[in-house]
Amino acid sequence: MSLLKFKYNNQTWGIVRNQKCASTSILSYIAQALWDADPEELQAYNTFHVHAPDVYHKLMYFDQYKTLLEDCDIRIAVWRNPVDKFVSGYYHTMFAPSGAQDALWQGEHTLDEFLKHFEHYMTSATVKEHCETNTARLGNEKSFYTHVFEYTESYKIAEMLNVKTVNLRQTDPKPKLSKIQNTFIKYLMKEDYTNGWCK
């Protein structure tokens, strides 16, 4: 997780990077606005460190950057359906082309195995970052933000910044979940349902 805080059109912007919520595309929008980056170029902490070193704040949880956000004129949250977010995070990390999490597996490479030993897999910082709740990243009150977008609406940020809309990540698989799997994932993500980060 991270906070992108920057000046644009004489206003201070704060956009929370919520993993698996079009966050890679949003980095492109900000980079286009700040240094006229190529829209199709993947951006990350390192590219921001080179071009706009004071913008990308690598912090994990909402409470760590709430104060930084409070003095922003524009505060943007982007969220995703909790079950879809969790499943996308699972595929993105546990089946990464790099094999970065391959050594984490304790059994068969299945969602059932992942759910059965969920606490073990969440010891990986990468898995944790991608599979945690919207609430962990965005806080428990939508009213804190000036703009709240469901992740399919992230193009609205491009429109606000007057930059080109892009889609820089391939879509992760969206399997048909069993009733038991769906119920358990909802339980793991229950704070999102309490706080309204859901449909």
Sequence and secondary structure as in RCSB ss.txt:
>XXXX:A:sequence
MSLLKFKYNNQTWGIVRNQKCASTSILSYIAQALWDADPEELQAYNTFHVHAPDVYHKLMYFDQYKTLLEDCDIR
IAVWRNPVDKFVSGYYHTMFAPSGAQDALWQGEHTLDEFLKHFEHYMTSATVKEHCETNTARLGNEKSFYTHVFE
YTESYKIAEMLNVKTVNLRQTDPKPKLSKIQNTFIKYLMKEDYTNGWCK
>XXXX:A:secstr
 EEEEEEETTEEEEEEE TTSSHHHHHHHHHHHHH   TTS   HHHHHHH TTTEE   SHHHHHHHHHT SEE
EEEE  HHHHHHHHHHHHHT TT TTGGG  SSSSHHHHHHTHHHHTTSHHHHHHHS HHHHH S GGG SEEEE
GGGTHHHHHHHT      S         HHHHHHHHHHTHHHHHHT   
